[in-house]
Amino acid sequence: MDCGPSTVLNADAAAHTLRCLRCGSQSWLPALPLFVVTGASGAGKSTITGPLRSLLHGCLVIEADVILHVAALGWDTWRNTWLQLAHAAALGGQPTVLTGALTPDQLECLPGRKLIGSIHFALLDCPDDVMADRLRARPAWRESSSPAKVTEHQRFAAWLRARITPSFDTSTTSAAEVADGVAAWVQALLPDAVAPA
């Protein structure tokens, strides 16, 4: 904080330290993982956030769109803010589980990336016709039901489908069952608790 926001920080995840290259001060770096549950619009991300929160009491489970207004400053600013918030949650001992339409390449080059441990992605998915029906059923203010928007979301879903595993089909199982599967995925990847010395 003394050296300003443009200060270059050196992160050592193995040693759990974050060092200012300007003044040499060090701070605790939990390097807890970040879990991203991604998917195109209509895949079910908002629907499972509540059930997932009730299953992962030791994690901060939150929908990425809750601070969507920050995107007015730029999409990278919005994404970097999430990395900084995940770091802040980790300082309190909580890994973050973020539900939102993010991709791995969007996070890797951001300044806040060094504040986070490993980043794990899982995909929520559904067939194109199910997605189209869900998008058309949304309120008009969401502006997601036009044929062009539906096609755009379906293309993004296909792109994600080819790149992100594991994948959870939200068309064949209930939100509670999907949340159970996602929670089991998170729990399997959580490290043993790490506390500052």
N, C-alpha and C positions, 0 to 999 in steps of 0.2 A: 504493500500500500504506500510506503514512503517513496518508492521509486517511480510510481506512475503506471498508467495502464499500458504503455508501450514497452514496458520492461520485458526482456526476454527471460523466460524461466526455464531451468533445466530440471526435467523430471527424471527421477530414478525410481521406477516402479518396484524393482527388486529390493531396494533399500528403503522404500516408502518415504522418500524425501523429495521435496520440491525446493530448489535453490535459485535465488535471484542472482543472475550473472553480474548485475551492477553493484550490489552491496554485499553479496555473499550470504545474506541471511537465509536460513532454512526453515521449512515448516513441514508438518506431517502430511504425507500423501497416502491416503488409504488405498488408492488404486483398486477400488472395488469394481466389479464388472457393471456394465450397463446392458440391459436387456431391451431390445426393440422388437415389439410385435407390430409388424408392418402389414400393409395390404392396400389395395386400391379402395376408393370410395365404394361403400356398399358391401365390403367384405365382412364387416362385423366387429371392427375394432372398438367402436364406442359401446356396442352391446356387451362385450365381455369385460370391459374395464371394471365395472362394479363387482361382478362375481369374482374376478381375479383378485381384486383388492381384499376381498373377504378371505381368500385362500392364502395370501402371502403377507402375513402380518408383519414380518420383519423387513419388508421392502416398501419403498415409496412407489406405488402404482398410480400412474397418472396419464391422462390423455393429453397428447401433445398439443392439440388445438386449444387447450385452456389458455395459452398465451399467444394465440394466433395474431393478436393485434401487434405483437412485437415484429412480425414479418413486414410491417409497414416500413421498418428500418432496413429491410433487406432479408432475403431468405437465409443467407449465411449467418446473419446476426441472430435470427430466430433459432437456427440450429445450434449455434455456438452457445446461446443462452441456455439451451437444454443441457449441454455438456457441463456448463458451469453450475447449473442447479443440481445435476447428478453428483458433481463433486461435493457440493455443499451437503447433500443428503448423506454422502459417504462419510463426511467428517463426523456425522452423528451416528455412523454405524449402519446406515441403510443403503443397500443397493437400490438402484432405480430400475423400474420396469416401465417403459414408455410405450404407449400405444399410439401409433401415428404413421403416416405415409412417408417414411424415411427410407433411404437406401444407404448401404455401406459407404459408397464413394462420396456421399454428401457429408460424411462426418470425419473421414480420415485426415483431411487436409486443414481442418479448422484449428485455430489456436488452442481451444479448450480440450482438444483430443488428448494432450499430454496429461491432463488432470484425471483421466479415467483409466481404469484397467482394461481388460479385454471387453470388446463389444460383441454381443451375440444377437443374431437376428433370427426371428421365426416369422412365418408367413401365415396370415389368415386368407383363405381363398374360397371361391365358390364358382360354379359354372357361369358363363356369360349371360345366359338367360335369367338366372336367379339374380345376378347383379343388376341387370337391366330392370327387372321388376322392382327391386328394392330402391333403385335410384328414381324411378318414375313415381314411386309412392311417397317420396319425400316432399316436404312443404315447398311451395314455389320459391320462397326466399332463398333456398339452398342453391337454386339455379343449376341443378344437376340432372334434370330430366330430359333435356333436349337430345335429339338423336346424336348430335355432334359430341355433346358431353358424355353421353353413355358410351359411345365408341372410344372416346379418349380414355375413359376409365378402364374399359375392357382391354385396350392396348397396354396400358400400364400394368394391369393384372397379368397379362401374358408375359411381359418383360420380367416382372417379379417372379413369376412361376418358373421361369427358366434359370433363375439365379439364386433364389433363397430357399434353404431347407433348414429345419423341418417345416412342413406345411400342414396346416389344420383346415379341413374342409368344414365350413360353417353352414353348408346347405343340408348336410345329412345328420348332423348332431345338434343337440340343444346348446344354447349359450353356456349353461352350467357344465356340460360335458366338455365343450371346447376349453373353457376356463380351467377345468381339471387337467386337461392335457397340457395346456400352456404352463400351468403352475408346476406340474411334474417336470417339465423341461427346464424351467428356471431352477427349481430345487436341485436338480441333478448337476447343474453347472455352478451353483454357489460354492465359493471357497469356505474353508473353515474361518471362523471369525478372526479378524486381525485387529488388534488394538495397539495404540501407541505405547511405547515403552515408558 
